[in-house]
């Protein structure tokens, strides 16, 4: 797509016009399935490595900052790692101690909980929803507990109820110590392994990078280096910024709960910091436990409402102020991809996989962005549009959905002018349809549907066109930066009348309608005539009396002969009219417009909507119609009669 607006010139220069879509071969899916199976069955090995890699991404910028201060590498790495894991250890110790305190105090809250349940039941009154639900549950329980009727009951001698006996065995101190330490061996060993791996990765970061490049990308250093930098930037920034955001969220939560008088406020603040790493559902889980405790510790409902208000206010501040301010760039994941990734990594690696789901999926998206064989990962999980605006519009026109096409147009018109949208999106979409028609891939029904939907979009944008016409500012339009043309101002069309004519088909009619609307924005009185109205039998009915210029547009560049005939017919009906030809194209073709206009006997030839508007509103006089050169033929020799032949022989 060649967009005429200045803000999209950088994107047009970076993104190729037609991006290749390599086919993902079956072996790629097979390899992906094999990798998933390996990650699942070998999760005890890969989970610590994944945690270590992500921590390396997060701590690498800090180590680099310490080295720039003159601290040796070994000291910087050890200090950074020890500080990070000391924070994690202190955090875990506080959480464990607070959880134990909560467990001890739970029985003291039983009276308040029963009081609130009793108040809810009283509020339901007799015959209310609470009372009816209680009766239903009681009735179902009675049916379940009802004993089955035996066919022939047999009298059994009564036996005394068995006595419950509890056997105590005295354990040796060594066994008690073993039972206490055994559950901690696995987590402590994993934590120690993670610490060691992080230290070595930070120490050998450059060597590991070179080995990775030599292993997977030695033949394309540029692409491999860009992929590594992209992955490190995205993951590192996400982890650090998310940690900062979570701390700015958890600390006020803890302070607010403490001021409200909720016990163990430190615990709930720390849990809010950790659980907010979990996408979407983490903040909700962090809010449930403090609200339950607020329900238990106070006899009334005011404390619950104040606690809920605290969480809601903090969510609004974090989501609308803090995160947009701190996040310089996004992770590159779509919201649906974050949810799907959370489900997948939770199934694969459990709760830890849920916390690591976003950064791990970011690495997969980076892989799909830079490795063609895995491009489907970027398509599935990335947040970048997979279709160009022109392709998306053409797809909606093919589906006969002008409403959604109008919605997309209105979104783009918030930052662009109407001429930019028509020239950079709408007319290129019609060019896609014309190419499909020319190669026989479009039926007549589809062609009519596309044309009608396009005209409906033009009609829906009439109000926006009127708003632009009422503006006092000039509409500046610039061509593509690669053409090297400076920005040019569209002329004023006040007092001029222009007729826009479709060339040879319904798609040409839709393009003519778009051009007419842009001319109306410029102040001209523009009307549109279909290709059927320009047929020789109907041309006498065209309203040419008050028309200053006529513009005939063709989406098919092979229609020059038909354009020449239309120019001559229009000038025969009104010699003073200026007639121009528009050969719609996305880029400027390698054609001389002046020479082509001379060959067609046209006043001007344009290739885009900017040139068409400029030519139609020009003040130049009309080019006179050249007389047609007719070839003189010699008359055929008359046949000699028999008398003439006898006279010639004599």
Secondary structure, DSSP 8 states (H G I E B T S, - for coil): ----SGGGHHHHHHS-SS-------HHHHHHHHHHHHHHHHTHHHHHHHHHHHHHHHHHHHHHHHHHHTT--HHHHHHHHHHHHHHHHHHHHHHHHHHHHHHHHHGGGGHHHHHHHHHHHHHHH-TTSHHHHHHHHHHHHHHHHHS----SS--------------------HHHHHHHHHHHHHHHHHHHHHHHHHHHHHHHTHHHHHHHHHHHH-TT-HHHHHHHHHHHHHHHHHHHHHHHHHHHHHHHHHHHHHHHHT-S-HHHHHHHHHHHTTSTTHHHHHHHHHHHHHHHHH-SSSHHHHHHHHHHHHHHHHIIIIIHHHH-SS--SB-HHHHHHHHHHHHHHHHHHHHHHHHHHHHHHHHHHHH-GGGHHHHHHHB-S-SS-HHHHHHHHHHTT-HHHHHHHHHHHTTTS-HHHHIIIIIHHHHHHHHHHHHTT-S-HHHHHHHHHHHHHHHHHTHHHHHHHHH-SS--EE---GGGT---EE----TT-EEEEEE-SSHHHHHHHHHHHHHHHHTT-EEEEE-TTTTSTTTGGGS--TT-SEEEEEESSTT-HHHHHHHHHHHHHH-TT-EEEEEE--SS--S--HHHHHHHHT-SEEESSHHHHHHHHT------------------------HHHHHHHH-
